[in-house]
Amino acid sequence: MAEKQIGDVTNYFSHVEVAAIKLKSALKVGDKVKFQGGETEFEQDIDSMQIHGKEVEKAGKGDEVGVKVKEKVRKGYKVFKA
């Protein structure tokens, strides 16, 4: 099955290791995603996410969510559902 792009990284907060992702389709806690851009490519499970500082279980198209990431990402990186 081809991977589906679900969003783009719009910001990265290194002090808390959180990526801000603008979603193009739904995402929920428990999903596995892949970050891809530059020399970086890695997969991880979504353990938690926030919208405006509040924990949420799921988010939809157009939402911007904060997700803790295990590696540094940059603005413009693509996010795929793995």
CNS distance restraints for C-alpha pairs under 8 A (distance, minus, plus):
assign (resid   3 and name CA) (resid  80 and name CA) 6.18 0.50 0.50
assign (resid   3 and name CA) (resid  81 and name CA) 6.16 0.50 0.50
assign (resid   3 and name CA) (resid  82 and name CA) 6.15 0.50 0.50
assign (resid   4 and name CA) (resid  80 and name CA) 5.42 0.50 0.50
assign (resid   4 and name CA) (resid  81 and name CA) 5.70 0.50 0.50
assign (resid   4 and name CA) (resid  82 and name CA) 7.81 0.50 0.50
assign (resid   5 and name CA) (resid  24 and name CA) 7.57 0.50 0.50
assign (resid   5 and name CA) (resid  78 and name CA) 6.93 0.50 0.50
assign (resid   5 and name CA) (resid  79 and name CA) 5.74 0.50 0.50
assign (resid   5 and name CA) (resid  80 and name CA) 4.17 0.50 0.50
assign (resid   5 and name CA) (resid  81 and name CA) 6.44 0.50 0.50
assign (resid   6 and name CA) (resid  23 and name CA) 5.76 0.50 0.50
assign (resid   6 and name CA) (resid  24 and name CA) 4.95 0.50 0.50
assign (resid   6 and name CA) (resid  25 and name CA) 5.12 0.50 0.50
assign (resid   6 and name CA) (resid  26 and name CA) 7.27 0.50 0.50
assign (resid   6 and name CA) (resid  27 and name CA) 7.74 0.50 0.50
assign (resid   6 and name CA) (resid  79 and name CA) 5.78 0.50 0.50
assign (resid   6 and name CA) (resid  80 and name CA) 5.26 0.50 0.50
assign (resid   6 and name CA) (resid  81 and name CA) 6.31 0.50 0.50
assign (resid   7 and name CA) (resid  21 and name CA) 6.17 0.50 0.50
assign (resid   7 and name CA) (resid  22 and name CA) 5.39 0.50 0.50
assign (resid   7 and name CA) (resid  23 and name CA) 4.27 0.50 0.50
assign (resid   7 and name CA) (resid  24 and name CA) 4.97 0.50 0.50
assign (resid   7 and name CA) (resid  25 and name CA) 7.12 0.50 0.50
assign (resid   7 and name CA) (resid  78 and name CA) 6.22 0.50 0.50
assign (resid   7 and name CA) (resid  79 and name CA) 5.05 0.50 0.50
assign (resid   7 and name CA) (resid  80 and name CA) 6.95 0.50 0.50
assign (resid   8 and name CA) (resid  21 and name CA) 5.47 0.50 0.50
assign (resid   8 and name CA) (resid  22 and name CA) 5.47 0.50 0.50
assign (resid   8 and name CA) (resid  23 and name CA) 6.80 0.50 0.50
assign (resid   8 and name CA) (resid  75 and name CA) 7.69 0.50 0.50
assign (resid   8 and name CA) (resid  76 and name CA) 5.89 0.50 0.50
assign (resid   8 and name CA) (resid  77 and name CA) 5.78 0.50 0.50
assign (resid   8 and name CA) (resid  78 and name CA) 4.71 0.50 0.50
assign (resid   8 and name CA) (resid  79 and name CA) 5.58 0.50 0.50
assign (resid   9 and name CA) (resid  19 and name CA) 6.49 0.50 0.50
assign (resid   9 and name CA) (resid  20 and name CA) 5.71 0.50 0.50
assign (resid   9 and name CA) (resid  21 and name CA) 4.47 0.50 0.50
assign (resid   9 and name CA) (resid  22 and name CA) 6.44 0.50 0.50
assign (resid   9 and name CA) (resid  73 and name CA) 7.68 0.50 0.50
assign (resid   9 and name CA) (resid  74 and name CA) 6.73 0.50 0.50
assign (resid   9 and name CA) (resid  75 and name CA) 5.05 0.50 0.50
assign (resid   9 and name CA) (resid  76 and name CA) 5.31 0.50 0.50
assign (resid   9 and name CA) (resid  77 and name CA) 5.26 0.50 0.50
assign (resid   9 and name CA) (resid  78 and name CA) 6.40 0.50 0.50
assign (resid   9 and name CA) (resid  79 and name CA) 7.11 0.50 0.50
assign (resid  10 and name CA) (resid  19 and name CA) 7.60 0.50 0.50
assign (resid  10 and name CA) (resid  20 and name CA) 5.50 0.50 0.50
assign (resid  10 and name CA) (resid  21 and name CA) 5.65 0.50 0.50
assign (resid  10 and name CA) (resid  22 and name CA) 6.45 0.50 0.50
assign (resid  10 and name CA) (resid  74 and name CA) 7.80 0.50 0.50
assign (resid  10 and name CA) (resid  75 and name CA) 4.82 0.50 0.50
assign (resid  10 and name CA) (resid  76 and name CA) 6.24 0.50 0.50
assign (resid  11 and name CA) (resid  19 and name CA) 5.88 0.50 0.50
assign (resid  11 and name CA) (resid  20 and name CA) 5.05 0.50 0.50
assign (resid  11 and name CA) (resid  21 and name CA) 7.36 0.50 0.50
assign (resid  11 and name CA) (resid  74 and name CA) 6.65 0.50 0.50
assign (resid  11 and name CA) (resid  75 and name CA) 5.09 0.50 0.50
assign (resid  12 and name CA) (resid  17 and name CA) 7.17 0.50 0.50
assign (resid  12 and name CA) (resid  18 and name CA) 5.85 0.50 0.50
assign (resid  12 and name CA) (resid  19 and name CA) 4.49 0.50 0.50
assign (resid  12 and name CA) (resid  20 and name CA) 6.15 0.50 0.50
assign (resid  12 and name CA) (resid  72 and name CA) 7.63 0.50 0.50
assign (resid  12 and name CA) (resid  73 and name CA) 6.40 0.50 0.50
assign (resid  12 and name CA) (resid  74 and name CA) 6.11 0.50 0.50
assign (resid  12 and name CA) (resid  75 and name CA) 6.83 0.50 0.50
assign (resid  13 and name CA) (resid  17 and name CA) 5.61 0.50 0.50
assign (resid  13 and name CA) (resid  18 and name CA) 5.23 0.50 0.50
assign (resid  13 and name CA) (resid  19 and name CA) 6.35 0.50 0.50
assign (resid  14 and name CA) (resid  18 and name CA) 6.76 0.50 0.50
assign (resid  14 and name CA) (resid  72 and name CA) 7.32 0.50 0.50
assign (resid  16 and name CA) (resid  68 and name CA) 7.63 0.50 0.50
assign (resid  17 and name CA) (resid  68 and name CA) 5.72 0.50 0.50
assign (resid  17 and name CA) (resid  69 and name CA) 5.85 0.50 0.50
assign (resid  17 and name CA) (resid  70 and name CA) 7.30 0.50 0.50
assign (resid  17 and name CA) (resid  71 and name CA) 7.69 0.50 0.50
assign (resid  17 and name CA) (resid  72 and name CA) 7.09 0.50 0.50
assign (resid  18 and name CA) (resid  66 and name CA) 6.12 0.50 0.50
assign (resid  18 and name CA) (resid  67 and name CA) 5.30 0.50 0.50
assign (resid  18 and name CA) (resid  68 and name CA) 4.25 0.50 0.50
assign (resid  18 and name CA) (resid  69 and name CA) 5.69 0.50 0.50
assign (resid  19 and name CA) (resid  66 and name CA) 5.60 0.50 0.50
assign (resid  19 and name CA) (resid  67 and name CA) 5.34 0.50 0.50
assign (resid  19 and name CA) (resid  68 and name CA) 6.30 0.50 0.50
assign (resid  19 and name CA) (resid  69 and name CA) 6.50 0.50 0.50
assign (resid  19 and name CA) (resid  73 and name CA) 7.04 0.50 0.50
assign (resid  20 and name CA) (resid  64 and name CA) 6.50 0.50 0.50
assign (resid  20 and name CA) (resid  65 and name CA) 5.54 0.50 0.50
assign (resid  20 and name CA) (resid  66 and name CA) 4.53 0.50 0.50
assign (resid  20 and name CA) (resid  67 and name CA) 6.50 0.50 0.50
assign (resid  21 and name CA) (resid  64 and name CA) 5.39 0.50 0.50
assign (resid  21 and name CA) (resid  65 and name CA) 5.32 0.50 0.50
assign (resid  21 and name CA) (resid  66 and name CA) 6.40 0.50 0.50
assign (resid  21 and name CA) (resid  67 and name CA) 7.56 0.50 0.50
assign (resid  21 and name CA) (resid  79 and name CA) 7.97 0.50 0.50
assign (resid  22 and name CA) (resid  62 and name CA) 6.44 0.50 0.50
assign (resid  22 and name CA) (resid  63 and name CA) 5.98 0.50 0.50
assign (resid  22 and name CA) (resid  64 and name CA) 4.36 0.50 0.50
assign (resid  22 and name CA) (resid  65 and name CA) 6.64 0.50 0.50
assign (resid  23 and name CA) (resid  27 and name CA) 7.76 0.50 0.50
assign (resid  23 and name CA) (resid  60 and name CA) 6.73 0.50 0.50
assign (resid  23 and name CA) (resid  61 and name CA) 5.12 0.50 0.50
assign (resid  23 and name CA) (resid  62 and name CA) 5.35 0.50 0.50
assign (resid  23 and name CA) (resid  63 and name CA) 5.58 0.50 0.50
assign (resid  23 and name CA) (resid  64 and name CA) 6.10 0.50 0.50
assign (resid  23 and name CA) (resid  65 and name CA) 7.64 0.50 0.50
assign (resid  24 and name CA) (resid  60 and name CA) 7.66 0.50 0.50
assign (resid  24 and name CA) (resid  61 and name CA) 4.70 0.50 0.50
assign (resid  24 and name CA) (resid  62 and name CA) 6.07 0.50 0.50
assign (resid  25 and name CA) (resid  60 and name CA) 5.71 0.50 0.50
assign (resid  25 and name CA) (resid  61 and name CA) 4.30 0.50 0.50
assign (resid  25 and name CA) (resid  62 and name CA) 7.57 0.50 0.50
assign (resid  26 and name CA) (resid  58 and name CA) 7.27 0.50 0.50
assign (resid  26 and name CA) (resid  59 and name CA) 5.63 0.50 0.50
assign (resid  26 and name CA) (resid  60 and name CA) 4.07 0.50 0.50
assign (resid  26 and name CA) (resid  61 and name CA) 5.59 0.50 0.50
assign (resid  27 and name CA) (resid  31 and name CA) 6.89 0.50 0.50
assign (resid  27 and name CA) (resid  58 and name CA) 5.70 0.50 0.50
assign (resid  27 and name CA) (resid  59 and name CA) 5.44 0.50 0.50
assign (resid  27 and name CA) (resid  60 and name CA) 6.37 0.50 0.50
assign (resid  28 and name CA) (resid  46 and name CA) 7.39 0.50 0.50
assign (resid  28 and name CA) (resid  57 and name CA) 5.68 0.50 0.50
assign (resid  28 and name CA) (resid  58 and name CA) 4.01 0.50 0.50
assign (resid  28 and name CA) (resid  59 and name CA) 6.28 0.50 0.50
assign (resid  29 and name CA) (resid  45 and name CA) 7.97 0.50 0.50
assign (resid  29 and name CA) (resid  46 and name CA) 5.17 0.50 0.50
assign (resid  29 and name CA) (resid  47 and name CA) 5.70 0.50 0.50
assign (resid  29 and name CA) (resid  48 and name CA) 5.71 0.50 0.50
assign (resid  29 and name CA) (resid  49 and name CA) 7.06 0.50 0.50
assign (resid  29 and name CA) (resid  57 and name CA) 5.37 0.50 0.50
assign (resid  29 and name CA) (resid  58 and name CA) 6.25 0.50 0.50
assign (resid  30 and name CA) (resid  45 and name CA) 6.03 0.50 0.50
assign (resid  30 and name CA) (resid  46 and name CA) 5.25 0.50 0.50
assign (resid  30 and name CA) (resid  47 and name CA) 6.06 0.50 0.50
assign (resid  31 and name CA) (resid  45 and name CA) 5.73 0.50 0.50
assign (resid  31 and name CA) (resid  46 and name CA) 5.54 0.50 0.50
assign (resid  31 and name CA) (resid  81 and name CA) 7.38 0.50 0.50
assign (resid  32 and name CA) (resid  43 and name CA) 6.88 0.50 0.50
assign (resid  32 and name CA) (resid  44 and name CA) 5.61 0.50 0.50
assign (resid  32 and name CA) (resid  45 and name CA) 4.24 0.50 0.50
assign (resid  32 and name CA) (resid  46 and name CA) 6.12 0.50 0.50
assign (resid  32 and name CA) (resid  81 and name CA) 6.15 0.50 0.50
assign (resid  32 and name CA) (resid  82 and name CA) 5.39 0.50 0.50
assign (resid  33 and name CA) (resid  43 and name CA) 5.56 0.50 0.50
assign (resid  33 and name CA) (resid  44 and name CA) 5.65 0.50 0.50
assign (resid  33 and name CA) (resid  45 and name CA) 6.22 0.50 0.50
assign (resid  33 and name CA) (resid  46 and name CA) 7.22 0.50 0.50
assign (resid  33 and name CA) (resid  79 and name CA) 6.67 0.50 0.50
assign (resid  33 and name CA) (resid  80 and name CA) 5.49 0.50 0.50
assign (resid  33 and name CA) (resid  81 and name CA) 4.47 0.50 0.50
assign (resid  33 and name CA) (resid  82 and name CA) 4.80 0.50 0.50
assign (resid  34 and name CA) (resid  41 and name CA) 6.97 0.50 0.50
assign (resid  34 and name CA) (resid  42 and name CA) 5.56 0.50 0.50
assign (resid  34 and name CA) (resid  43 and name CA) 4.19 0.50 0.50
assign (resid  34 and name CA) (resid  44 and name CA) 6.50 0.50 0.50
assign (resid  34 and name CA) (resid  79 and name CA) 5.68 0.50 0.50
assign (resid  34 and name CA) (resid  80 and name CA) 5.05 0.50 0.50
assign (resid  34 and name CA) (resid  81 and name CA) 6.24 0.50 0.50
assign (resid  34 and name CA) (resid  82 and name CA) 5.70 0.50 0.50
assign (resid  35 and name CA) (resid  40 and name CA) 7.45 0.50 0.50
assign (resid  35 and name CA) (resid  41 and name CA) 5.51 0.50 0.50
assign (resid  35 and name CA) (resid  42 and name CA) 5.55 0.50 0.50
assign (resid  35 and name CA) (resid  43 and name CA) 6.35 0.50 0.50
assign (resid  35 and name CA) (resid  73 and name CA) 7.76 0.50 0.50
assign (resid  35 and name CA) (resid  77 and name CA) 6.68 0.50 0.50
assign (resid  35 and name CA) (resid  78 and name CA) 5.88 0.50 0.50
assign (resid  35 and name CA) (resid  79 and name CA) 4.75 0.50 0.50
assign (resid  35 and name CA) (resid  80 and name CA) 6.53 0.50 0.50
assign (resid  36 and name CA) (resid  40 and name CA) 5.75 0.50 0.50
assign (resid  36 and name CA) (resid  41 and name CA) 4.48 0.50 0.50
assign (resid  36 and name CA) (resid  42 and name CA) 6.90 0.50 0.50
assign (resid  36 and name CA) (resid  77 and name CA) 5.62 0.50 0.50
assign (resid  36 and name CA) (resid  78 and name CA) 5.26 0.50 0.50
assign (resid  36 and name CA) (resid  79 and name CA) 6.43 0.50 0.50
assign (resid  36 and name CA) (resid  80 and name CA) 7.96 0.50 0.50
assign (resid  37 and name CA) (resid  41 and name CA) 6.54 0.50 0.50
assign (resid  37 and name CA) (resid  73 and name CA) 7.89 0.50 0.50
assign (resid  37 and name CA) (resid  74 and name CA) 7.76 0.50 0.50
assign (resid  37 and name CA) (resid  76 and name CA) 7.46 0.50 0.50
assign (resid  37 and name CA) (resid  77 and name CA) 4.60 0.50 0.50
assign (resid  37 and name CA) (resid  78 and name CA) 6.30 0.50 0.50
assign (resid  38 and name CA) (resid  77 and name CA) 7.68 0.50 0.50
assign (resid  40 and name CA) (resid  73 and name CA) 7.58 0.50 0.50
assign (resid  42 and name CA) (resid  71 and name CA) 7.97 0.50 0.50
assign (resid  43 and name CA) (resid  82 and name CA) 7.31 0.50 0.50
assign (resid  44 and name CA) (resid  69 and name CA) 7.78 0.50 0.50
assign (resid  44 and name CA) (resid  70 and name CA) 7.66 0.50 0.50
assign (resid  46 and name CA) (resid  67 and name CA) 7.26 0.50 0.50
assign (resid  48 and name CA) (resid  55 and name CA) 7.15 0.50 0.50
assign (resid  48 and name CA) (resid  56 and name CA) 7.45 0.50 0.50
assign (resid  48 and name CA) (resid  57 and name CA) 7.28 0.50 0.50
assign (resid  48 and name CA) (resid  67 and name CA) 6.60 0.50 0.50
assign (resid  48 and name CA) (resid  68 and name CA) 7.43 0.50 0.50
assign (resid  49 and name CA) (resid  55 and name CA) 5.88 0.50 0.50
assign (resid  49 and name CA) (resid  56 and name CA) 5.92 0.50 0.50
assign (resid  49 and name CA) (resid  57 and name CA) 7.12 0.50 0.50
assign (resid  49 and name CA) (resid  65 and name CA) 6.34 0.50 0.50
assign (resid  49 and name CA) (resid  66 and name CA) 5.50 0.50 0.50
assign (resid  49 and name CA) (resid  67 and name CA) 4.86 0.50 0.50
assign (resid  49 and name CA) (resid  68 and name CA) 7.36 0.50 0.50
assign (resid  50 and name CA) (resid  54 and name CA) 5.08 0.50 0.50
assign (resid  50 and name CA) (resid  55 and name CA) 4.44 0.50 0.50
assign (resid  50 and name CA) (resid  56 and name CA) 5.49 0.50 0.50
assign (resid  50 and name CA) (resid  65 and name CA) 5.51 0.50 0.50
assign (resid  50 and name CA) (resid  66 and name CA) 5.05 0.50 0.50
assign (resid  50 and name CA) (resid  67 and name CA) 6.81 0.50 0.50
assign (resid  51 and name CA) (resid  55 and name CA) 6.69 0.50 0.50
assign (resid  51 and name CA) (resid  56 and name CA) 6.80 0.50 0.50
assign (resid  51 and name CA) (resid  63 and name CA) 7.79 0.50 0.50
assign (resid  51 and name CA) (resid  64 and name CA) 6.62 0.50 0.50
assign (resid  51 and name CA) (resid  65 and name CA) 4.99 0.50 0.50
assign (resid  51 and name CA) (resid  66 and name CA) 6.36 0.50 0.50
assign (resid  52 and name CA) (resid  65 and name CA) 7.76 0.50 0.50
assign (resid  59 and name CA) (resid  63 and name CA) 6.30 0.50 0.50
assign (resid  59 and name CA) (resid  65 and name CA) 7.52 0.50 0.50
assign (resid  73 and name CA) (resid  77 and name CA) 6.88 0.50 0.50
